[in-house]
Structures are given as C-alpha cells and as structure tokens.
C-alpha cells in the first residue's frame, strides 16, 4: 500500500494513494494508477459486490450491526470488539476498507493490484 496519510483539522485522517509509486510502463509525467481488489483466499474469488462480501462475512461469524448511520454498512462479531464499517455505496469501497477487512480476518482475505 503506497500513499500519504492526510490529517485534517477536524481530526479525520484519510489515505491519499500515490499513483507515482505504482507507475508501470508510463513515464513519470503519465502515472498509471493500479486498482486494488479484495480477494477471498479460500475461493480465489474477487469481491465485486456487497452481496458477495456480506455472505462471506456472515459465514465467518460477522453479523449486521445497526449503528444508526444510514451511510454505512456495519458488521460486528460477538466474539470480539471489532467493527467493520463500509460505505453503503459499493463504488466508494476503496483500499482503506479492504485493508480493514484483511486485518480483522487474517488469512481469509488479501488486497491485490488488479
């Protein structure tokens, strides 16, 4: 994962991915961004929708958490204090969310360059 963490005045941080570090075959003034994908390791399947991701998470013991924020899909496990929060719109599902899932489900998911 390459990029820079940007800290805003209101305490919110976000990762700005660095397309220069992922340059492949382009010149330095024509960087090429590599898209990240979340892969379910046991099946080798690329996660392409929340429907697929939710089914896998449920099979791993994650339950839907109703935290009251209409902009988020959230999941928790009864056996831990972990919470996975994802934007409701799958088009906003970025590598930051993917890595959060990987950390909370070791050896089950992996983030790869597409």
VOMARVO-724255 format. One record per residue (C-alpha): residue in one letter; x, y, z. Coordinates in steps of 0.001 Angstrom, whole numbers, plus 500000, padded with zeros to 6 digits. Example, Ala and Ser with C-alpha at 12.3 -4.5 7.8 and 13.67 -1.06 7.14 Angstrom:
<pts>
A512300495500507800
S513670498940507140
</pts>
This chain:
<pts>
X500000500000500000
X501533503289498972
X500329506753499707
X500241509517502239
X498038509799505320
X496409513238505337
X495336514662508697
X492606517303508602
X491907519964511233
X488772518149512431
X490816515067513377
X489769512965510385
X492504511103508521
X492442509523505100
X494879507761502817
X495727509513499584
X497143506792497379
X500291507647495482
X499954506853491773
X503672507657491217
X504715504657493350
X502533502296491324
X503799503552487971
X504024500718485463
X505201501354481950
X504225505018481945
X506549507950482036
X506932509979485196
X504546512616483838
X501976509934482916
X501432507870486051
X499162504854485849
X497071504033488920
X496657500391489764
X493248499499491052
X493095497382494210
X490771494414494613
X489769492379497643
X490231488634497152
X488653485868499227
X491615483490499571
X489832480141500144
X487809480520496914
X490170482825494985
X487144484980494202
X487428488751493731
X484831490616495787
X482718492515493265
X479647493359495342
X478443493797498889
X476082490871498400
X479055488534497936
X481103490160500728
X478214490044503215
X477679486322502608
X481361485572503249
X481414487768506362
X478295486021507718
X479934482642507139
X482884483918509216
X480598484871512112
X480099488571511376
X476624489983512000
X474948493119510718
X475320495938513233
X472712498680513253
X474694501662514499
X472263504265513252
X474387505766510471
X472419505433507206
X475592505975505138
X477341502854506497
X477004499085506367
X478451497806509631
X479343494343510883
X480478493027514267
X481469489702515767
X480065488632519120
X483426487097519999
X485362490368519593
X485130494121519909
X485907494610516210
X483568496575513975
X483776496759510201
X482272499936508744
X481814500196504980
X480264502907502816
X476773501880501714
X477671502680498104
X479979499923496779
X481549502351494292
X483142504092497322
X484652500790498579
X488356501679498498
X491597500013499580
X491332501541503066
X488158499494503690
X489717496443502065
X492740496539504387
X490423496940507390
X488684493690506390
X492038491944505865
X493337492965509311
X490158491747511022
X490063488475509049
X493661487258508793
X494380484522506248
X490900484870504712
X491227487985502535
X494010489690500625
X494257493009498775
X495852492719495339
X496661495023492467
X494383494454489544
</pts>
